[in-house]
Amino acid sequence: MRIKSVNTQQKTSISQRDIWQARQRILPFVKQSPLVYSEAMSRDFGSDFYLKLEQFNPSNSFKIRGAANKILSLSEDEKANGVTTFSTGNFGRSVAYVANLLGVKAVICISANVPDAKADALEQTGAEVMKVGTSQGDAETFCYQLEQDNGYTVIHPFDDPYVISGQGTIGLEILEDVPDVDTVIAGLSGGGLHAGLGVALKNAGNALRLVGVSAEQGAAMHASIQAGKPVQVKENDTLADSLLGGIGMNNQYTFEMVQHYVDEITLLNEQVIAGGMRYVFDREQMTVEGAAAAGVGAIKHGKIAAGKKNVIVLTGRSVGAQTIVNLMLQFEI
Ligand SMILES: *Cc1c(COP(=O)(O)O)cnc(C)c1O
């Protein structure tokens, strides 16, 4: 889907300066991630491809950037009172990791539906894990109740200016390493990453295409952009599990910013996502999760047109051994 920007005047006020400030703030926790030229992709697909290796960040994904920027921006009182979040995936893990380093109490709210293995992994980070209700929505509601009753600060996984600015630091690093980049591709879910990339990349004066890839199995942002307002979608299991989750019916920032900054959103099926994971494994000898490899799969399967100089953000590496085994057995490269 090509996005025709409906509101050319962007109402939210996150600036490139906010992203530079985020970069300074998180530097003690998040070093510049490697950006490598992909010989294989450049040869196989006929233009220059670079991979931004976010999967090697502490806590295994780019989410630490936003989590660190938000927690470091809290007042001393807020830090003393503790933080809470309702993300079960990479964001919850990053919040727990940063809070632990800073000696801030963190409570991760999850529903009874979250598998024990995932809950255990969260507990191992030193955070307190609270099981409530039977859906992600229940966990979210409880999280905001904790804020009211106990004074914790809710750290929203994407719809927060500090989180968006933190994720945007990836854009500054990309411009530093490949100043003449013309196409940036990354997995799109709640839109914190693309909102931040948009501010960082599109206010830098060079024409550039920002592309989001989402899973057919639950593309809430894509459906919302099509509807012109936030909507909910039905979700099914996908290899790109980090791309699932709604955008929030009261979305404040990311919906509008994705509408404004993102040029295209492409939906991918499981075969394409698997193809991306398999390609990264075979040709780059790296193991990444489906959400990270989705952009590679999209290029490999001709789902999006390549530019002259492309950067694909490999966003994370949280993937279980069983998934990798299935991938090797089931899907042709
Ligand atoms: C969260 C996440 C994304 C998508 O980021 P949003 O800000 O939610 O759009 C992509 N890849 C991975 C690995 C993630 O954890």
The ligand as a Tripos MOL2 file, in Angstrom:
@<TRIPOS>MOLECULE
LIG
   15    15     1     0     0
SMALL
NO_CHARGES

@<TRIPOS>ATOM
      1 C1          8.7880   -3.9950   18.4170 C.3       1 LIG1
      2 C2          9.4690   -4.6170   17.2830 C.ar      1 LIG1
      3 C3          9.2730   -4.1750   15.9520 C.ar      1 LIG1
      4 C4          8.2700   -3.1020   15.5820 C.3       1 LIG1
      5 O1          8.4350   -1.9010   16.2980 O.3       1 LIG1
      6 P1          7.1930   -0.9180   16.5280 P.3       1 LIG1
      7 O2          7.7620    0.2850   17.1670 O.co2     1 LIG1
      8 O3          6.2200   -1.6410   17.4360 O.co2     1 LIG1
      9 O4          6.5650   -0.6560   15.2070 O.co2     1 LIG1
     10 C5         10.0200   -4.7820   14.9550 C.ar      1 LIG1
     11 N1         10.8940   -5.7700   15.2220 N.ar      1 LIG1
     12 C6         11.1080   -6.2230   16.4670 C.ar      1 LIG1
     13 C7         12.1030   -7.3230   16.6840 C.3       1 LIG1
     14 C8         10.4110   -5.6670   17.5530 C.ar      1 LIG1
     15 O5         10.6330   -6.1360   18.7870 O.3       1 LIG1
@<TRIPOS>BOND
     1     1     2 1
     2     2     3 ar
     3     2    14 ar
     4     3     4 1
     5     3    10 ar
     6     4     5 1
     7     5     6 1
     8     6     7 2
     9     6     8 1
    10     6     9 1
    11    10    11 ar
    12    11    12 ar
    13    12    13 1
    14    12    14 ar
    15    14    15 1
@<TRIPOS>SUBSTRUCTURE
     1 LIG1         1 GROUP 0 **** ****
